Amino acid sequence: MQMIALFNAECQRTYFAPMLKCTYNMNEGLERKPNFKLFAVLFVLFILLAVGSYVYIQYKSYLKLQENARMAIQENTSLQQEVVKYEQLKNALNQENDRCEKLLTQEEGNFNDFTYCQKLIEFLSTAAL
């Protein structure tokens, strides 16, 4: 009995005791046989943890890309609105330029309109629109 109690105490002292089946062979002494079922369960849990971590990381990167795309779309929309405003301003300036050119070709008219149109045509010829 003392030998079996000593055997159990020695078997339980090891760190990996839950993963090992301890048997006592009278010829060879203490044998520790690996518990393959426990190793398999731990291996499957490790694989599940690794796959779960990978999926979590991919999902987080997907959310980040989705947010970046949403921000780019919003920025693109605001830029398109600015382009529309710029085109409207450019068209208005071109119409005013045409009106001033017609006014300058006439021999009669208001002096203030004449100077305004002269300065506007000068400005539009130097401005890069």
Secondary structure, 3 states (H helix, E strand, C coil): CHHHHHHHHHHHHCCCHHHEEEEEECCCEEEEEECHHHHHHHHHHHHHHHHHHHHHHHHHHHHHHHHHHHHHHHHHHHHHHHHHHHHHHHHHHHHHHHHHHHHHHCCCCCHHHHHHHHHHHHHHHHCCC
